[in-house]
Amino acid sequence: MIHMSQVKVPVKELVKKAEPELFCKGKIGKAEEELVKKAAAKLIKMPIEEITFFCIEKKSMDARKKNNIQYIYRVSLSGSKEQKRVKQYGKNDVSYEKDCVIKNIPADERCKNGRQSNQTSDPKEQVFQNGNDTKKTVIAGFGPAGMFAALELARAGKQPVVLERGLEVEKRQDKVDAFWKGKGLDPECNVQFGEGGAGTFSDGKLNTLVKDPSGRNKQVLRTFVEFGAPEEILYLQKPHIGTDVLKKVVKNIREEVLSLGGTIYFGAKMEHIIIKDGKVQEVMATIDGQKKNFLCDALILAIGHSARDTFSMLKESGIKMEQKAFAVGVRIEHPQEMIGRSQYGEWYTKLPTAEYKVTHQTAQKRGVYSFCMCPGGYVVNASSEEGMLAVNGMSYSGRDSANANSAIVVTVDPSDFGSADVLAGVAFQRKLEKAAYEASNGKIPVQLFGDFLANRCSTGFGSFMPQMKGGYDFANVRAILPVVIGDAIAEGIQAFDRRIKGYGREDAILSGVESRTSSPVRMVRNEALESNIQGLYPCGEGAGYAGGITSAAMDGIRVAQMLLL
């Protein structure tokens, strides 16, 4: 088997021959595959008719030169005189592996398991049959970390019990839609809480910077495909699902866990952990207004980064936690067409919706950077507490909104919190969110960038309108932020304008406050992934060990595998 990591094909060639309806979405069709195979064969001087096996494993873009944008592919292939051809090529971007066997399983076969569940009963009805007569592994939270931990354990025959404070994704969507229409916030079920976690209402990004020697990253992506995600997430450099598809995937995973004997309580808020002799004994939850206790040998805490009341309970229970740095700032919107032209030039209509990533260090040594960039997306009201307001970004799978948006954030650390209390970061977030709520009477506060620089309230929009879920109104967004943060954002956006033409335009739309970039605490755990309380396993983003859907899911798998040893 020959492995090649630098097979390059110019976009101008791909546009001519690749299927346009697939190519513009990043999907690889037969014509594109043939072009890549041809380029690979030419690179190692192998006649294309002598290639007996060919597989594209990764696809990424090099758009640094707008007049010569290229896709770069990592491929594996088999054919004639493999070892000789690799030796003659002589560069380290091509390697030879002896006796390599790749099972080329068709996509429809890979996707069967988990999408044909016969489970149709009400999850609550099934769950209540368990009682608490036997000890089980309890998982608090059914976001990516809790979901993948539950799936891993269920497939091992361990029948975990899951407590999720929010509702099933279908009912959760109704709650969120009602909130965005101004019908009131449900503090227990919203953009932050409910089946699928906060990532359910996001762009559904699946890229991660976490190193993956164990293969858990690939396992997460393959699992998503198994339960309904598009197959291209397996090879795209920056895979995403989109909130509309992610909701279907989440539901399918739930049904698989249930069909394997796992149980899930929705609307189940963990209130108290009963600890005896330094070990977890029981978990008490409120379900439909009633208290219910669960005996457990192990408790996986996958509570997410916004479970502030649970953080307080854990502190009172003696679970060791530490302050942790995170980032705060604003959302910024631009016309998606502007971003596309800047990134791809004349090819922007032929290529997938353009993304960007920008960073800057200010004169005061503050790092400013884009976070959770949503091409063709929406800014959403992502609040979870009464009297406070936070925003996030969200895209559907088509990424077809008129605007691009991204968080522009500045890192803050314990030195900014003003207190040694372990929950000082939570207090810092709440202060900003309260100011954001009050700035526009509960609506998303918005401001044009020109007015942000002048530190004044805007009175009208420029040449484009915001794309938002939830009501919005003009306010002085800069006044919500600490001066040092506002100054850093202003400097950063002006610096980004030198890289993306028009980024610092006066009518760019800012909204705030972006405060939920990651958990404000880290729950201390040992090499066995256990906290200072025996049997308690902090997990995922809320515990401070992940930074997105994929890394949280990977951590969930890791904790589950530790329990299965």
Backbone hydrogen bonds, N-H to C=O, Kabsch-Sander energy under -0.5 kcal/mol:
donor,donor_aa,acceptor,acceptor_aa,energy
2,I,77,L,-3.2
3,H,95,S,-2.7
4,M,75,V,-2.9
5,S,93,D,-2.5
7,V,73,Y,-2.1
8,K,6,Q,-0.8
9,V,71,Y,-2.2
11,V,69,I,-3.1
13,E,10,P,-0.8
14,L,10,P,-1.8
15,V,11,V,-3.0
16,K,12,K,-0.8
17,K,13,E,-1.2
18,A,14,L,-3.1
22,L,19,E,-1.2
23,F,19,E,-3.2
24,C,20,P,-2.0
25,K,22,L,-1.5
26,G,23,F,-1.5
27,K,22,L,-2.0
29,G,27,K,-0.7
33,E,29,G,-2.3
34,E,30,K,-2.2
35,L,31,A,-1.8
36,V,32,E,-2.3
37,K,33,E,-2.6
38,K,34,E,-2.3
39,A,35,L,-2.2
40,A,36,V,-2.6
41,A,37,K,-2.7
42,K,38,K,-2.1
43,L,39,A,-1.8
44,I,40,A,-1.7
45,K,42,K,-0.6
46,M,41,A,-2.6
50,E,47,P,-2.3
51,I,48,I,-1.3
52,T,50,E,-0.6
52,T,78,S,-2.1
53,F,78,S,-1.4
55,C,76,S,-2.4
57,E,55,C,-0.6
57,E,74,R,-3.1
58,K,74,R,-1.5
59,K,235,Y,-3.2
60,S,72,I,-2.4
62,D,70,Q,-3.2
63,A,61,M,-0.6
66,K,64,R,-0.7
68,N,65,K,-2.1
69,I,66,K,-0.5
70,Q,62,D,-2.3
71,Y,9,V,-2.3
72,I,60,S,-3.2
73,Y,7,V,-2.7
74,R,58,K,-2.1
75,V,4,M,-2.9
75,V,73,Y,-0.5
76,S,55,C,-2.3
77,L,2,I,-2.3
78,S,53,F,-2.2
82,E,79,G,-0.6
85,R,81,K,-2.3
86,V,82,E,-2.3
87,K,83,Q,-2.1
88,Q,84,K,-2.3
89,Y,85,R,-2.0
90,G,86,V,-2.1
94,V,91,K,-1.3
95,S,3,H,-2.6
97,E,1,M,-2.9
100,C,97,E,-0.8
103,K,101,V,-0.5
104,N,102,I,-0.9
105,I,103,K,-1.7
109,E,106,P,-0.5
110,R,106,P,-2.1
111,C,107,A,-1.7
112,K,109,E,-1.0
115,R,112,K,-1.7
120,T,118,N,-0.5
126,Q,122,D,-2.1
127,V,123,P,-2.5
128,F,124,K,-2.2
129,Q,126,Q,-1.2
130,N,127,V,-2.0
133,D,130,N,-0.7
136,K,295,L,-1.1
138,V,136,K,-0.6
138,V,298,A,-2.7
139,I,161,V,-3.0
140,A,138,V,-0.5
140,A,300,I,-2.9
141,G,139,I,-0.9
141,G,163,L,-2.4
143,G,302,A,-0.6
147,M,143,G,-3.2
148,F,144,P,-2.3
149,A,145,A,-2.0
150,A,146,G,-2.4
151,L,147,M,-2.4
152,E,148,F,-2.3
153,L,149,A,-2.4
154,A,150,A,-2.8
155,R,151,L,-2.4
156,A,152,E,-0.7
156,A,153,L,-0.5
157,G,154,A,-1.6
158,K,153,L,-2.6
161,V,137,T,-2.5
162,V,160,P,-0.5
162,V,263,T,-2.9
163,L,139,I,-3.0
164,E,162,V,-0.6
164,E,265,Y,-2.7
165,R,163,L,-0.5
172,R,168,E,-3.1
173,Q,169,V,-2.2
174,D,170,E,-1.3
175,K,171,K,-1.9
176,V,172,R,-2.6
177,D,173,Q,-2.8
178,A,174,D,-2.2
179,F,175,K,-2.0
180,W,176,V,-2.6
181,K,177,D,-1.4
182,G,179,F,-2.0
183,K,178,A,-2.6
189,C,186,D,-1.1
190,N,193,F,-1.6
191,V,383,S,-0.5
195,E,167,L,-2.5
196,G,142,F,-2.6
197,G,194,G,-2.5
200,T,197,G,-1.5
201,F,198,A,-1.2
202,S,199,G,-0.6
202,S,200,T,-0.7
206,L,239,P,-2.7
215,G,212,D,-0.9
219,Q,215,G,-1.8
220,V,216,R,-2.5
221,L,217,N,-2.2
222,R,218,K,-2.8
223,T,219,Q,-2.2
224,F,220,V,-2.4
225,V,221,L,-2.1
226,E,222,R,-2.5
227,F,223,T,-1.6
228,G,225,V,-1.8
229,A,224,F,-2.7
233,I,230,P,-1.5
234,L,231,E,-2.1
235,Y,232,E,-1.3
236,L,232,E,-2.3
237,Q,59,K,-2.2
241,I,204,G,-1.2
242,G,203,D,-0.8
243,T,202,S,-0.6
243,T,395,S,-2.5
246,L,242,G,-2.7
247,K,243,T,-1.7
248,K,244,D,-0.7
248,K,245,V,-0.5
249,V,245,V,-2.1
250,V,246,L,-2.7
251,K,247,K,-1.7
252,N,248,K,-2.1
253,I,249,V,-2.3
254,R,250,V,-2.3
255,E,251,K,-2.2
256,E,252,N,-1.7
257,V,253,I,-2.4
258,L,254,R,-2.4
259,S,255,E,-2.4
260,L,256,E,-1.3
261,G,258,L,-1.7
262,G,257,V,-2.4
263,T,160,P,-2.6
265,Y,162,V,-3.1
266,F,264,I,-0.6
267,G,164,E,-0.9
267,G,166,G,-3.0
268,A,164,E,-2.6
269,K,267,G,-0.6
269,K,286,T,-1.9
270,M,268,A,-0.6
271,E,284,M,-2.7
272,H,284,M,-1.8
274,I,272,H,-0.5
274,I,282,E,-2.6
275,I,273,I,-0.7
276,K,279,K,-2.7
279,K,276,K,-1.3
280,V,534,Q,-2.7
281,Q,274,I,-3.0
282,E,274,I,-1.5
283,V,294,F,-2.1
284,M,272,H,-3.1
285,A,292,K,-2.6
286,T,269,K,-2.4
287,I,285,A,-0.6
287,I,290,Q,-3.1
288,D,267,G,-0.8
290,Q,287,I,-1.9
292,K,285,A,-2.5
294,F,283,V,-2.4
296,C,281,Q,-2.1
297,D,136,K,-1.2
298,A,136,K,-0.9
299,L,535,G,-3.1
300,I,138,V,-2.8
301,L,299,L,-0.7
301,L,537,Y,-2.2
302,A,140,A,-2.2
302,A,300,I,-1.0
307,A,304,G,-0.8
308,R,306,S,-2.2
311,F,307,A,-2.0
312,S,308,R,-1.9
313,M,309,D,-1.9
314,L,310,T,-2.6
315,K,311,F,-2.3
316,E,312,S,-2.2
317,S,313,M,-1.5
318,G,315,K,-1.3
319,I,314,L,-2.3
322,E,522,R,-2.4
324,K,520,P,-1.7
326,F,412,V,-2.0
328,V,410,V,-2.2
329,G,514,E,-2.2
330,V,408,I,-2.0
331,R,511,S,-2.8
332,I,406,S,-2.6
333,E,509,I,-2.4
334,H,404,A,-2.2
336,Q,402,A,-2.9
337,E,402,A,-0.5
339,I,335,P,-1.5
340,G,336,Q,-2.7
341,R,337,E,-2.7
342,S,338,M,-2.1
343,Q,339,I,-2.4
344,Y,340,G,-2.9
345,G,341,R,-1.7
347,W,344,Y,-1.7
348,Y,345,G,-1.6
350,K,347,W,-1.7
351,L,347,W,-1.0
360,H,368,V,-2.4
362,T,360,H,-0.5
362,T,366,R,-2.8
365,K,362,T,-2.2
368,V,360,H,-3.3
369,Y,409,V,-2.1
370,S,358,V,-2.4
371,F,407,A,-2.0
374,C,405,N,-3.9
377,G,374,C,-1.0
377,G,403,N,-1.2
378,Y,394,M,-3.4
379,V,467,Q,-2.4
380,V,392,N,-2.8
381,N,469,K,-2.1
382,A,380,V,-0.8
382,A,390,A,-2.8
388,M,385,E,-1.5
389,L,433,E,-1.4
391,V,513,V,-1.9
392,N,380,V,-1.9
394,M,378,Y,-2.4
395,S,202,S,-1.0
399,R,396,Y,-1.6
401,S,376,G,-1.8
404,A,334,H,-2.7
405,N,374,C,-2.0
406,S,332,I,-1.7
407,A,371,F,-2.3
408,I,330,V,-3.0
409,V,369,Y,-2.6
409,V,407,A,-0.6
410,V,328,V,-2.9
411,T,367,G,-1.2
412,V,326,F,-2.9
416,D,413,D,-3.0
417,F,413,D,-0.6
417,F,414,P,-0.8
418,G,414,P,-0.7
424,A,421,D,-2.1
427,A,423,L,-1.8
428,F,424,A,-2.1
429,Q,425,G,-2.2
430,R,426,V,-2.7
431,K,427,A,-2.1
432,L,428,F,-1.6
433,E,429,Q,-2.6
434,K,430,R,-2.6
435,A,431,K,-1.8
436,A,432,L,-2.2
437,Y,433,E,-2.2
438,E,434,K,-2.4
439,A,435,A,-1.6
440,S,436,A,-0.9
440,S,437,Y,-0.5
441,N,438,E,-0.6
442,G,437,Y,-3.0
443,K,440,S,-1.6
444,I,471,G,-2.9
446,V,473,D,-2.3
447,Q,510,L,-2.3
449,F,508,A,-2.3
450,G,506,E,-2.5
452,F,448,L,-2.0
453,L,449,F,-2.4
454,A,450,G,-1.3
455,N,451,D,-0.8
455,N,452,F,-0.5
456,R,451,D,-2.2
458,S,475,A,-0.6
468,M,466,P,-0.6
469,K,379,V,-2.6
470,G,468,M,-0.6
473,D,444,I,-2.4
475,A,446,V,-2.2
477,V,475,A,-1.3
479,A,476,N,-0.7
480,I,477,V,-1.4
481,L,477,V,-0.7
481,L,478,R,-0.9
485,I,482,P,-0.7
486,G,482,P,-2.6
487,D,483,V,-2.7
488,A,484,V,-1.6
489,I,485,I,-2.4
490,A,486,G,-2.2
491,E,487,D,-2.3
492,G,488,A,-2.7
493,I,489,I,-2.7
494,Q,490,A,-1.6
495,A,491,E,-1.9
496,F,492,G,-2.5
497,D,493,I,-1.3
498,R,495,A,-1.3
499,R,496,F,-1.6
500,I,496,F,-2.7
501,K,499,R,-0.5
503,Y,500,I,-2.3
505,R,502,G,-1.7
508,A,505,R,-1.6
509,I,333,E,-1.6
510,L,447,Q,-3.2
510,L,508,A,-0.6
511,S,331,R,-2.1
512,G,445,P,-1.3
514,E,329,G,-2.4
515,S,513,V,-0.9
517,T,327,A,-0.7
522,R,322,E,-2.3
523,M,543,A,-2.2
524,V,320,K,-1.6
524,V,522,R,-0.6
526,N,530,E,-2.7
529,L,526,N,-2.3
531,S,536,L,-2.9
534,Q,278,G,-2.6
534,Q,532,N,-0.6
536,L,533,I,-1.8
537,Y,299,L,-3.2
537,Y,535,G,-0.5
539,C,301,L,-2.5
543,A,539,C,-0.6
544,G,541,E,-1.3
545,Y,540,G,-2.5
552,A,548,G,-2.1
553,A,549,I,-2.4
554,M,550,T,-2.7
555,D,551,S,-2.0
556,G,552,A,-2.2
557,I,553,A,-2.2
558,R,554,M,-2.4
559,V,555,D,-2.5
560,A,556,G,-2.2
561,Q,557,I,-2.7
562,M,558,R,-1.8
563,L,559,V,-1.9
564,L,560,A,-1.2
565,L,561,Q,-0.5
565,L,562,M,-0.9
